[in-house]
Amino acid sequence: MDHGSHPVTGSAGLDLAALIVRLVLLPATAFVAGVGLLRPQVDTLPRRLWQVTVVLGGLSAVLAVVSAVAFAVNVVGAVVHALLVLAVPVLTARRPPVGRWVATALLVLLILETALGRSGVEFAIDTVYVAATAVWFGLASLALARAETPRLGPLSWTLGGVVALAGAVQLVLSGVAFDRRLYDTGFGIALLAAFVLPIVAAVLWRRVAVVGVAAAFVAWSAFVALPEPADLPVPGVPLLADAGRTPVLVSPQRPGVNLVHLPTAGSARVGDGPAVPAVARPGASGFWAEVELPAGRSELVVGGRTVEVDTGSLAALGTASGPDGPECATTALGGLVAGRKDVLTNCPADALSEADADALRKLVGFLADRKTQSITVVDDSSPRGAAAGRVVRDAAAADGITVRPDGAALVVVAGWAQAAAALDGAAAAQRERPAYPYGLYVAPWLLTGPLVNTVASSTVPLRFDPREQAAVSYAVALDNAFPGEAATMTGFRQWLGPEQPEAPRVQLFASAQVNAMPMAPGQPHAPGMDSPGEGLGFFVPQGTVVPISFPLG
């Protein structure tokens, strides 16, 4: 029976009461099944052992019913469990051969309950461990109750070897066998105990063997129910961790200033240091705190939960924590969501790619074809921003377009922080007068909701369609891993990975806020009349991104 939940992220999502019930119910059931399986091997069942079997059977039945009521366990499964575990003690006394078959059915049900949610090799290992342990329970119990059997004998050694081998295989497959998570986490300790205790029980005196078998089965039941520990942090690889069901992104995980990204307001502190509040950053979603991490391993406390970090001895990466830090962090997040853990060696703002430079040249060519006489260019001092500004100005000069502060079109090629200020200013200007009659244009890396949604409409040159399946899948995966996080063009590229298809030609897309049913501020939409762009899978939430040109050049 599944009495707990353990998300794939390894977060602690286990109900303590459910775990306690599990650790009593499953071993009690295994004991009853084991006695029922081996009962035909003896002429008479010792009265004391039968009484213990009756008590444990009743306890198991009660806990099965409690599980159905309190923990939403399948009612039919709980009822079948209760009937079988109550029937075995009765049949062991009156009809042992029939009791063996009922005990076999109970053992099959026990295997399914223990291994619920597991498949493949792990399910096979569960089957071996649970079945062998149940038989061993019966053997050890009968031997303990029969004075004429001084030792468990060769069968005990065989069962101990089988159970220990199953534990060893699971230990290796778990991924914690060769690092400190083996002794630093409850998951690792339980798994280690499930491997060691059968060996100890096989060689101990008969009156301790039952205890050893019981302890081994309890450890195995706990291991299956406990959440898998998170992967160990790797120096230089941005860390996506879980702090009490709240995702936390730490970037770049190097000594020095690091950004801690949270989906909601909060704070972060290093060890016993002062708490640093997480605040909004221009152009970025969520909240961000700047913390100073020492070299090597340390602890980051977020929302009362501890997140282990390891910065190693790498050199600091200034771009990852400066004005362009949020873009750098969310770019790395794309790779983390895809399951890759690459060392962060540079940030998007460190250089202008040739693909983006070509897109900007084609954008200027489009403006020239529209007879745009002048443009205003907004760049910044970052290597990418400065290079992009030069590309746009050179292309404008070649096409006879004047660059001036009051241009007919606004072209923004800065990083997120400067772009947010420029777009806010443009939106304010357009509310007051007919500013930028030829439109607002942004660089490809500025296609993200917190930026483009600050204006009514903007145009961006892209080599992909944000409505295509890959882009939608990225947006959904991102929101699943980090709820509320805005999709970004650089994050999408990182999510795709190094083996990307050949980029198509540049095409202009318009990003616009859309509200099909205008409502007063704060008033909810009518049922069934939600705004376009709401829900998962939209590259720009509360907006739409559509092509407005044929492929350029």
C-alpha positions, 0 to 999 in steps of 0.5 A: 500500500502506498502510504507516502508520496515522493516527487521525482525531485527528491523532495520530502513529501512523506506523511509521517503518520502514513510511514509509521502505519506502513512500517507496522502493517507490512512487517506484520503482514510478512510475518503472517504470510511467512508462518502460513507458508511454512505451517504444513512443514510442522506437525503442530503449530506451537500455541504461543506462535499461533497467538502471536500470528493471530495478534499480528493478523488482527493488527494488520487487518485494522491498519489496512482499514485505517489506511483506506480511511485515512490515507486514501488507499484503494478500498478494495485492496484494503478489504482483500488485504484484511480478509486474507490476513485474518484468514491465514491464522485461522487456516493454519490451525485448521487446514494448513494446506489451504492456509498455505495457498491463502498465505501465498495470495497474501504474499503476492498482495504484499509484494504489490503493496510494497513495490507500488509505483516501482517497475522493471528491475526495481519491481523484480528486486522488491519481489525477491526481497519481500518473498525471501524475507517472508519465508525467512520470517516463517522459518525463523519463527518456527525454529524459535518456537521449536526447541528441537531445532537448535539452528536455522540451518542451511536454508537460513543461510540461503535466504540470507544470501538471497535477501542480502544480494537483492539489497546489494543490487538495489544499493548499487542501482540507487546511486547513493552507494558511493557518496555521503548520501548513504549515511547522511540521509534516511533513504541511504541509512534504510537501504544500508540497513536492508543490506547489512541486517540480513547478513547479520541475521543469518549468522546470529543465534536463533533467538535473535534471528527473528529480530534481525529479519524483522529489522531488515524488512522494516528497513526495506519498507522504509527505504521504498517509502522514503523520498530519494535524496536530491543529487549532490551539488556540483561546483559550477553547475547551477543548482535546482533544489527543493525547499519544502515543495518550493523550487530554489535556483542557485546560480552560478554556484561558485565562490562569491556572489550568487543569485538565489531565485524563488517563485514567491517572495521570501529570503535566503541566508548562508548558514547562521548569517543574516537573511537576505530578502528576495526582491523582484528584478527588472525584466525577470520573473519571480524574486531574487536574492544576492548571497555571498557563498564561501568556497567549498560546501555550505548550507543555504537556508530558504524558508526554514529549509536547508539546501546544501550547496558546493561552490568548490574552488572555481573562479567567480563568474561576474556576469552571472550575478550582475545586472544580466544574472537573472537571464544567465540563471534562467538560461541555465535553468532550461538545461536543468529542466532538460536533465543536463547539468553543465558547468556554467562557464559563460552567460548569454550577455558575454557575447553576441552570437552570429545568429543574433547579429544576423537577425538584427541586420535583417530587422534593420533591413525590414525597417528600411523596406518600410521606409523608416527614416529614423530609429532610436537604439537602446543598448548597454555596456555588456559585451553583447549589448555593445556589439548589438548596438554597433551591428544595428547602427552599422546596418542603419547607416548602410540602409540610410536610416538615421539613429537619433533619440526621437526616432520613429521606431525603437530598437532595444538590444540591451540586457533585461534590466536596461530593456525593462526601463526602455520599454517602460519608458516607451509605454509611458510615452505612447500613452501620452503622445503618438511616440514611435509610430513605426513600432517597438522592436526588441532583440531575440533574447528579450522575448520573455513575458515580463519584458514584452508584456510591459508594452501593448505590442512589440516585434522580435526577429526569431528563428523559431515559432513560439507556437511550435511543439518544441517551444510549447513543451519547453514552456510546460516543462519549465512551469512544472519544474519552477511554477510561474517561471517565464519562458526565455529564448536563451532558456529554450535554446539551452533546453534544446541542447547542443544537437539542435536542428539547423535554424530556419531563416529569420522571421518577424513575430509580433508579441501583443497582450490580448484580452478577449473580454475586457474586465475592470481591474481585479475583476475575474473573467466570466466562466469559459472566457479566460484570456488567451495566453492563460494556462500552461504552454504559452511562451508569453503568458497573457499574450500572443506571439504571431508571425507578421512577415515572411522569412527575411533574406 
